[in-house]
Amino acid sequence: MIKIKPNELKVIAQYIYDISGIHLDQSKSYLFETRLSSIAEELGCNSYQDLYHKAKKDVSKKIEHKIIDAISTNETLFFRDKGPFELMQHKILPEMIDARTPSSAALKTNIKIWSAAASTGQELYSIAIVIKELVNDLSKYNFKLLGTDISDNAISQASYGKYNKFEIERGLDRKILQKYFTLFGDSWKIKDEIRGMVNFRKYNLMQSFAALGKFDIIFCRNVAIYFTLNDRKQLFNRIADSLADDGFLVIGSTESLTGVCPRFVPKRHLRSIFYQKK
Amino acid sequence: MKNLTILVVDDDPVIRRLLQQRLAKEHYEVTIAEDGHVAESLLEQHHYDVVLTDLMMPGGIGGIEVLEIAKQLHPKTEVVLITAHSSVDSAVEAMKKGATDYLEKPINFDELFLRLDKISNLQTILKSAQDLEQAMTVTESAASETIQNLEIEIARKQELLEQLEKVLLDHTLAEDERIEQALSKLSEI
C-alpha cells in the first residue's frame, strides 16, 4: 500500500472535497490509503501527488469517477433499520395518499419520492416494495420514485437491480424475496413491476436541486455525516426548498437536525421520527 | 464434528455409500438422498451448508434442478456438482447458475475435502461478518434511541422557549402577569 505523505493529505483532501463534497478527516490518513491506494497502483502512480495530477489532467474524468466510487461508502441494506419503512407503511404513505388524492375520480394521485443517497438502490427498491404491498392496484396512482447518488458504479448497479446472495440475505425476508425478485444465476434480480416504478440518476448533493422539482417525501439517510457542518446546513436548507410544505423528510436513525436546520421539526411515530417543515 | 452439514444426492448406491462413509470419517454431518425428489423434500424441511449432488440423475429432477431448488430455498447453501468427464460443459453451465464448484468422476477425495475446507473457511468469515453487523446494529439502535429522544426533547424545549419569549414581549399584559406566565412556562422546561 502506498503511504500518503503529510504534505499530500491537504491537497488530496481538498480535491476529494471539490469533486464530491465529502469531508475526509486529515488526521485519518489510513482512510485515504485504504481507499485510494489500489487506484494509484493500477495507474502506475508512485505517490498520491502523482495520482492527483493524473486525475486533474484526465479530460475524460474517468479517474475522477473512480476516486468518487472509492471514496463514497456504498454500505446499504434492504430495509436498513426496519423503522423508516414501517413509518412509510403506517404513517407517511397513508397520510400522503389522503393529502394527494384528487376530488375527481378521473384524476390520478401524484406522489414524488426521492432517495437522495440511493447508493446501490436497496433503499428505493424497499420503498417501492412497501408501496406495492400497501397499494396493490397502482393504476389510480402516479408514483415517481427517484434515486440519486454520486457514484457511477452505485448508480449502474442500482439501475440494473441485481444483487448477490450476500446483499440479498441482509434485510430481505424470504416472502418478499420470492415475490419481488427472480433468481438470476447466482444472483437475484428485482422484478420489472418494481424496477419500472423507479429511476436512478447520478447527482452530487452539493449541486442545486432546482432541476429535480419538488418532492412529497425525501429520504436522506446516512450521507450528511460525511459532510462538514456548514455543508450539512446548506444541504438540509436546500432539501427544505425541495420538499412540499406538507412533505415528509426521513434522515438516518442516528442523525440529528438540531443546530443544522431550524426549518424542520422532528415528530415521533411509534419508534421512529420524521421531520416536517415548520 | 466438522462445522458443515452436507446433503449428498446421488442415484448410484455405491457412490452414495462411499461418500457417506468418507465424509462421516472426516466428521462431517451427512444426510443422504437417493434421488432429486427426496433431495427436494429434505431441502424443504432443512437447511444444509453444502449440497453435493450428481449432475445426471433419472426421474425428472437432475443435479441442475437440485441446484435451482437449493438456491431458491436457501440462498446461502453452497452446491457442488459431481459430473462425468463427458458432461463438464453442463457443469460449467451449472456454475453460471450459481453452483460453487464441480468435481469430476471418479471422485478424488483429497480434492473434495480441500473444497469443503474452503467453503468452511468462507462460512466462518461470513459468520464473523454477520456477528460484527449484529453488534453494529445493536449499538446503532441504542444510539438512535438516545439521539431521537434528545431530538424530540430539544424541539419541545425550543418551542417552550419561543412561547416564553412571546410572553415576555407581550406588552398587552401587565408586568406581573407576564412574569407569572413566564414562570409557568419555565416550569415546563
Chai-1 contact restraints between the chains, C-beta under 6 A:
chainA,res_idxA,chainB,res_idxB,connection_type,confidence,min_distance_angstrom,max_distance_angstrom,comment,restraint_id
A,K165,B,P75,contact,1.0,0.0,6.0,A-B,restraint_1
A,I168,B,P75,contact,1.0,0.0,6.0,A-B,restraint_2
A,E169,B,P75,contact,1.0,0.0,6.0,A-B,restraint_3
A,L183,B,K71,contact,1.0,0.0,6.0,A-B,restraint_4
A,G185,B,K96,contact,1.0,0.0,6.0,A-B,restraint_5
A,G185,B,K97,contact,1.0,0.0,6.0,A-B,restraint_6
A,G185,B,G98,contact,1.0,0.0,6.0,A-B,restraint_7
A,D186,B,G98,contact,1.0,0.0,6.0,A-B,restraint_8
A,S253,B,S144,contact,1.0,0.0,6.0,A-B,restraint_9
A,T254,B,E140,contact,1.0,0.0,6.0,A-B,restraint_10
A,T254,B,A143,contact,1.0,0.0,6.0,A-B,restraint_11
A,T254,B,S144,contact,1.0,0.0,6.0,A-B,restraint_12
A,T254,B,I147,contact,1.0,0.0,6.0,A-B,restraint_13
A,S256,B,I147,contact,1.0,0.0,6.0,A-B,restraint_14
A,S256,B,E151,contact,1.0,0.0,6.0,A-B,restraint_15
A,T258,B,I154,contact,1.0,0.0,6.0,A-B,restraint_16
A,V265,B,A155,contact,1.0,0.0,6.0,A-B,restraint_17
A,P266,B,E151,contact,1.0,0.0,6.0,A-B,restraint_18
A,P266,B,I152,contact,1.0,0.0,6.0,A-B,restraint_19
A,P266,B,A155,contact,1.0,0.0,6.0,A-B,restraint_20
A,R268,B,I152,contact,1.0,0.0,6.0,A-B,restraint_21
A,I273,B,Q148,contact,1.0,0.0,6.0,A-B,restraint_22
